Amino acid sequence: MIENFEQKRREMLRWRVLQVLNTGRPYPVSEELLMGTIAGDDMPLTPRELRVELDYLRDRALIEIRNEGTPHWSVVLTRYGVDLVEYTIECDPGIARPKKYW
């Protein structure tokens, strides 16, 4: 049961990251801004957890990480990330994108 909760939490976190990056387009969004926007009582988050999920999203070609060799990363959506957020492509498992209702 706890594993299922943690999986759902990670999937929701990934969706929130994509939403924030979409709002910040076309500019890169710093990981500090991501932390400040996403982390809260309903989504406790550590910097390490955020970087793990950013790495996951990069591996899926949904984001591009800039300044990775520095302490301060910035992130942008790729074309595929934009398409996913705008519901123009299917969403594979691993991201808690809500069903389109319109």
JODA-V429909 format. One record per backbone hydrogen bond with DSSP energy under -1.0 kcal/mol. NH is the residue of the N-H (numbers start at 1). CO is the residue of the C=O. E is the energy in kcal/mol with one decimal. If there is no record, write none. Layout:
nh->NH co->CO e->E
nh->NH co->CO e->E
This chain:
nh->5 co->1 e->-1.9
nh->6 co->2 e->-2.6
nh->7 co->3 e->-2.4
nh->8 co->4 e->-2.3
nh->9 co->5 e->-2.3
nh->10 co->6 e->-2.4
nh->11 co->7 e->-2.4
nh->12 co->8 e->-2.3
nh->13 co->9 e->-2.5
nh->14 co->10 e->-2.4
nh->15 co->11 e->-1.7
nh->16 co->12 e->-2.5
nh->17 co->13 e->-2.4
nh->18 co->14 e->-2.1
nh->19 co->15 e->-2.2
nh->20 co->16 e->-2.5
nh->21 co->17 e->-2.5
nh->22 co->18 e->-2.1
nh->23 co->19 e->-2.1
nh->24 co->20 e->-1.9
nh->27 co->24 e->-1.9
nh->29 co->75 e->-2.7
nh->31 co->73 e->-2.1
nh->34 co->30 e->-2.2
nh->35 co->31 e->-2.7
nh->36 co->32 e->-2.5
nh->37 co->33 e->-2.0
nh->38 co->34 e->-2.8
nh->39 co->35 e->-2.2
nh->40 co->43 e->-1.2
nh->50 co->46 e->-2.2
nh->51 co->47 e->-2.2
nh->52 co->48 e->-2.3
nh->53 co->49 e->-2.1
nh->54 co->50 e->-2.5
nh->55 co->51 e->-2.3
nh->56 co->52 e->-1.9
nh->57 co->53 e->-2.5
nh->58 co->54 e->-2.2
nh->59 co->55 e->-2.4
nh->60 co->56 e->-1.3
nh->61 co->58 e->-2.2
nh->62 co->57 e->-2.4
nh->64 co->76 e->-2.7
nh->66 co->74 e->-3.6
nh->70 co->67 e->-1.9
nh->74 co->66 e->-2.0
nh->75 co->29 e->-2.5
nh->76 co->64 e->-2.1
nh->78 co->62 e->-2.2
nh->82 co->78 e->-2.3
nh->83 co->79 e->-2.4
nh->84 co->80 e->-2.4
nh->85 co->81 e->-2.3
nh->86 co->82 e->-2.4
nh->87 co->84 e->-1.2
nh->88 co->83 e->-2.5
nh->96 co->11 e->-2.0
nh->97 co->95 e->-1.7
